[in-house]
Amino acid sequence: MKRLIIKRLLSNTKQVIGKPKFDLKKVLENLPQYEHSIKSRELVTEKELLTKLQNLSNQASEIKSINKDINEIQQVRKSLESEIKKNRNELNKLLPKITSLKDQFQDKNTLLKNLINSVDDTLSSLPNLLNPIAPLNGTPEVVHWINKPDIEPQADPERAHIEIMKKKNMIDLQSASNTTGTSSYYLLNEGAQLELALINYAVDTARRHGFEFIIPPSLARLEVIDACGFRPRDMNGEKQIYAIEGQDTGLVATAEITLAALGFNNIMNLKDTGVKKVVGLSRCYRAEAGARGRDTKGLYRVHEFSKVELFCWSKPELSDDVLQSLKDFQIELFTNLGLCAKVINMPSNDLGNPAYNKYDIEAWMPGRGSFGEISSTSNCTDYQSRRLNTRWKNESGNLNFVHTINGTAMAVPRVIVALIENNYNKESNKIKIPLALVPYMGSKEYI
């Protein structure tokens, strides 16, 4: 799906985050690569972005020229002022020249500020560069199977999670619709217990892998949301972020946003391992849920849900390895749940602006009759850290921007869908609980 980019929504309140620390020189040195990234992502504003990109070289030259003019004006002005100090009789003669130089300075300075703002606007709207391993033909590349079946899995409408969970009094959709509206749900009894079990299983597994556990806020300033690449935007009539009317805040679509914000104006300590790892639990809010014409019933696409998120800050040279480690963590997590799933290297036209590259995991859901996404993991390189001013101090004592990597540990509702639909036995009318979850379900082996 083509993606729409719009300018940042500006709040009337005082902004906390300053201008991003972009590297214009790096962009100019990599113009073909940025052009490739824009075209490969199939952005709706491709023509506009390419025009802006092509103007950067001229704008950079113009900025250099104006700075030179300003320096020359200031030098002449200082020379004239020095003459006046030496000889006050020259005041009346030289004052008009000084006044003219001041006006020239103001004009040049205004022109310079406008140019810099235009360049910053272009740099802010550019997507990240693209990892060469990302497929370019729009077709996802399956790189690994989890619990691959011997024969092709078959759809089975009788395994639809909605009817099974209703029959077992695990879900109430009608009351949720009356209370909240569409794409909402009440989890009841073992349904609610299963959510807690999945959360605790994911958090405990992450902590054993060295992740620090955090419960972040579910609200964030719009400028923080924007800095993370989740621009409050309208995409084919679908909003991505719930913005709070009358405030400069919005509900987060993922804990990635508020976890990334821990690095705002911060210098990360990466001395020991080169990476800092956290796992966060939050409620997530997706304004676009249920607006795409399918999956409008049940738990697959909902407005609000619980999610366990992995987030890492790393030295730049380690971020590819960190991404692979997050992918391996996810494979371990879902292998132990017994899910049949495929790990996919996502194509360039499916990447959001921050992502250098991304892997998704899609689990087989027989009641739905297809594979459905249950997790993703992305390397955002320095896209977010430049906007949040998150840095680390290298061995020479110099400050550099970190790389940020994020991944889903547990998108609870979708994993519930996969578990219910795959583990339901129609003959016994029981749902088998995966062995890894039994300790978290009060030793219960079946529902």
C-alpha positions, 0 to 999 in steps of 0.5 A: 500500500502506498503511504502518504506523508504530510507535514508535522502537525504543529501544536500551539503549545510550547514545543519540547523537542528542538530541531532534529540534528540532520547530517546534510553532508551525508544526505548530499553524499548519498543522493542516489541512495535516498532517491532509490529509497523514495522510489522503492517505498512507492510513496504517494508524495514521491514526485514532491520528495524527489523534487525537494531532494534534487534541490538540496545541492543547489540549496546547500550551495546557496547557503554556503554563498550567503554565509560567505556574503554575510561574513564579508558584510560583517568584516566590512562593517567591523572595519568601518566601525573601527575607523569611527572609533579611531576618528569620530569625525568620520561618523557622519560620513560612514554611518550611512554605509554602516546602516546600509550594511546592517540592512544587507545583513538582515536581508541575507540573514532572513534569506538564510533562515528561510533556506535552512528551514526549507532544507530542514523540512526536506530532510525531515520528510525523507525516509530512511535509507534502504537496506539492500537486503529488502526485496524490491519487487513488492513480494515478501521473502520468506526467510524462515519457517516456525513449526512448518507443517508437512502439508499445506494448512487448510482453512476451517471456518468452524475454528473461527475464534469468535464463535469458539470464544463466545461459546466458552464465555471468553469474549463479549463483543456486543457489550463492547460495541454498546460501550465503546463502538466497533472493533472493541471487546471484553475478554472474560474468564479464561479469555482474560486469563489468557491475556495475562498469561501471554503478557507474563510469558513474554515479559519473563522470557525477555527478562531472561534474555537481558531486557530491563522491564518497563511500563511506559505511559500510553500518552505522548506529545504529538511531537514525540510521536512524530519524531518516532515516525508515527506522524498523525496522518490521514491515509486513505481516510484512515487516521493512524493516531488518536490525538487528544482534542485541545491538547498536544498529546495523543494515544500511542499506537505502540510502546515503541514511541514512549520507550524511544522517548526515554532516550530524548536528549540523553547520552546512552551508556553503551560501554559494556555490551554496545547495546541497551535493551528494554521490554515495555508493556502498554495498551496500544491505540490504533485509530485506523483499526477496522476501517479497511473492509476486512477483519472488522469482527473479532480480535484481529484488528482492534482499536485498543489492545495490550502489547509487549514491545522490545526496544534497543539502543545500539552502537551503529555497527551493531544494529544489524546484529541486534535486529537479527537477535530480536528476530531470533528472540521472536522465533524462540517465543512463537516456536515454544507456543507451537504456532505454525508461522513464517518469518518474512523479510518485508519488501521496500513498499511495506516499510514505514519511513523510519525503517531501514529494513523489517521482518514480520512474522505471520502465523497460520489462523485456520478460522481466518483462512490465512496467515496473519501478522503477529509481530514485526521487528525493524532497524531504524538506524539513526532516524529516530535518534536524530529527531530525539537527540539520543547519542552515545560517547565513543572510545574517543569521547566523541558523541554520536547518534545511536541506532534504534531497533524495535520488535514486537514480543507479544501483540496479545489479541492476534496471538490469542486468535492464532492459539484459539484457532489452532488448538481447538478440538471440535470433538472434545470442545476443548482448547489445548493450552501450549506447554509454555503457558501452562504455568501462567494459566494456573497449571490448567492444560485445557480450556 
